Amino acid sequence: MQLEQVTSKVVEIAKQAGAFIREQRKTFSADQIEIKGLNDLVSYVDKTAEQIIVAALEKVLPEAGFLTEEKTINKKGEKYNWIIDPLDGTTNFIHGLPVFSVSIALQEDEELILGVVYEVNQDECFYAWQGSAAYMNGNVIKVSDNKTINKSLLATGFPYYDFEKQPAYIALFTELMKSCHGLRRLGSAAVDLAYTACGRFDGYYEYNLNPWDVAGGIVILRQAGGDAVNFKGGQECLNTRELLATNGKITQEMLDAIQKYF
């Protein structure tokens, strides 16, 4: 498989879905929202964007299966599977907050080999494949050089439905708040990972994550020179529902803080 060529096609597919999302935002209204669970929202925009992506990807790699957030298709591939979040940041989209993205990754057996994150509002497409550099709109990106938390800008995500770990989360948040340049919560894990990959953030952490939230961003971050690990420091972080993403230089310091509470 020519991963560079496949990635180029996936970039165009992500942009097509993004153009649809951008156009729908102009006329979107709150009465088009569906409730999947507590604070878990979806609309026809998510579902249609996913259908656009799936239909296009089936032409790129007919044998591949799919793991998708909105479950518009039920197909498991023997070797290859696409992992898709058609609209990461749905709550932002619904409220008109301009931070949301399209995230697409390709998995070969258990290994992530390709990732694309398209931030719709800024028209910034981040992408990488196994063995490549990481890119944003054609330019090579790399993680930051900050070596300590006290010089870092960090990102996180707030728990919005599973509050069992909220006390531990708040305690960790409080500690980090006092020791870094700032903590940001953008509302799109895919964007948080892409921004860590290009050095805008030095680190990002969150729990209660799904594979489609992070798969594309993990590939981009690692190819940009960063670390993506679980809260124990292990490399498996796609299915652990917890993720620490860093520039690779503050990983241990972040893990030391996280492991006091998790």
N, C-alpha and C positions, 0 to 999 in steps of 0.2 A: 504493500500500500504506500502511495506517495502522500505522506502526511501533510506536507506543505501545500500540495494541490487541494487536498480535502479540506484543510483549514481555510484556504482561500474561499472555497465554496460555502463553508459554514459561516464565514464572516458576512458574505452577501445575504445569506438566509437570515441571519440575526438582524441585519440592517432592514431587510424587507419586513420582518415582524415588527421591528422598532418603528418603521414608518407607519404601519397600520396603527400601532398603539398611540403614536404621536397625533395622528389624525383623529382618532376616536376621543382623545382627551378634550378636544375642542368642543364637543357636544355632549360629553358624558354627564349624566345626572345621577343623584344618589338613589333614585328609585330603581336603578338597574343593578343594585348590589344584591348578592346572595350571601347567606350566612352558612359557612361550613361547620363552624364551631365557635367557641368563645373567642371573640376578637379575631376570628379567622375568616376573612372576607374574600369573595371572588365575584367576578362579573363575566359577561359575555366576552369582554375584551381579552381576559386571560385565556378563555377556552378557544376563541377563534384564533388568537395568536399562536396557541399551541398547535392547532390544526394546520395552520400555515407552515409552521416549522416542520412538523412531522411529515406532511406531504412532500415537502422539498427534500428532506433528509432521506426519505425512502428511495428517491431517485439517485442520491449520492452513493448510498451503501444499502442495496436492497436486502442483504442478508441480516442486517443489524436489527436488534430489538430496541425497546424503549422503556425507560423509567422516567415518567413525567409527573409533574405536580398535579395536573388537572385530570389525569387518567383518561384522556380522550382516545387512547389506543391501548390495547392489551396484547403485547407481543414481546416475547423474550428471545433474545438472540443466543445462539450457542457460543459464539466467540466475542461478538461485538454488541455493545449496547450504548445507545445515546441516553444521556441524563440531562433533562431539560426543565428549566424554570422559565416559562414564557413571559412572565412579568414578575420579577423579583422586586418587591416594594409595592405590592398591590394597595396597601393602606395609604401610602403616600400618593399613589396615582388617584385613588378615589377622592382624596381630600385636596388634590391639586398641588401637592408639594413636589417640586421637580427633582426628585431623586428616585429613579426606578430604572430597571435594566432587563435585558434578555440574557439568559445564561444557558450555554450549551457545552456539554463535554462528551467525549467519546471514551468508552472503557473497553479495553481488550482483556478478556478474562477478568481479572481483579485489578488490573492496572489502568490508571487514567493516562491517556496518551495525547489528548487534544483538549484545549479549552478556549472558549470565546465568551467574553462578557461585553455586551454593548450597552453603554449608558446612553439612554435615549435622548435626554434633554440637552446634554453637552455634545452629542454626536461624537462620542469617543468610543472607539472599538478597541478592546484589549484582547490579545490572542497569543497563543503559543502552542507548540506541539513538542512531543518527545524529542529531545536532542537539539531543540532550537533555542535562540534567544527569545525573550518576551518582547512584544510589540504593542504600541498604541498608535493607531492610524499610520502605520508604516514606519514609525520611529522606534528604535530599540529603547526599552525601559529597564531600569534596575532599581533594586531596593535602596533604601537610604543607608547612610554610613553612621548614623547615631549609635553609640555603643552603650548608652545607659538610659534608663527610664527617665531620669530627671531632665534629659534633653529631648524627650520624645513626645510626639503627639499620638495619642492612642484612640482607637475606636472600639465600640462594643455594641451589643444589642440588648435591649431590655426584655425580660420575660413578659409574655403577654397572655399566656393561658395556663402554664404549669408553674405554680407559685411555690411549690414545695421547697425549692432551693433559694427562694428569694432572700431569706436572711443572710445566707452565705454570700450570695451575689452582692447584696448591698454592702456587706462588710468589706469585700474585696474592692468594690467600687470606691468606697470611702478611702481605703488605703492608697489606691492608685491615684485618686483625685489629688491627694496631697503631695504626690511625688513625681508628677509629670507635667508637661506644658499644658495639657488639657485632655479631656475625654469627650469624644464626639459619638453621637448616635444618629446615623443617617437613615436607617430603616431599610437597607438593602445589603444583605451579607455579601452578595456578589460584588457590589460596588466597593464595600469595605476591603475585600480581598484585592480587587484591582488597584485600589488606591494605595494599599500597602505594597503591592508589586512595583508601583511607579514612584514610591518614596514620599507620597503625600502623607501617609500614616507610617509610623514606625512599627506599630503592632496593633493587633485586633484580636479580641477574644469574645466568645459567646457560647451558650449552651442551648439545648432544645433545637438544634439545627437538623435539617433534612439533607439527604445527599444532593438533591437538585439545587439547594441554596448555595452550595459551596464547591461542587465538583469542578465547574469551569474555572473558578477563581483559584482553586488549589493548584491546578496545572500552571496557570500564568504566574502565580507567586513563586512557585518552585523554580520555574525556568528563568525568573528574574533574579534568582539568587537568595530567595527567602526560605523560611521554614514554615511548614504547616504540620502541626502535631496535635495530639490529644492532650488532655490535662495531666496525663501521666508522663508525657514526653514522647510517647510512641508515634510512629509514622502513620499508623492506621487512624484516620480521622474522618473518613467519609461516612462511616456508619455508627460512630460512637456518640453522635448527637452533641459533641463538644469539640471546640476548635480553638487553638491558639495559633495565630498567624503572625509572623514577625519578619524583620529584616535579616534575621539569622544572627544578629549580634546581641540582642536583648532577650533571646529565648530563655536562657537559664534564669535570668533575673525575673522575668515574667512568670516562669514556672514556679519559682520559689514563692512568689506572692500568691499565685493561684492555689498552690497545694496547701497553704495554711487553711484554706476554707473549703476546698473541694477534694 
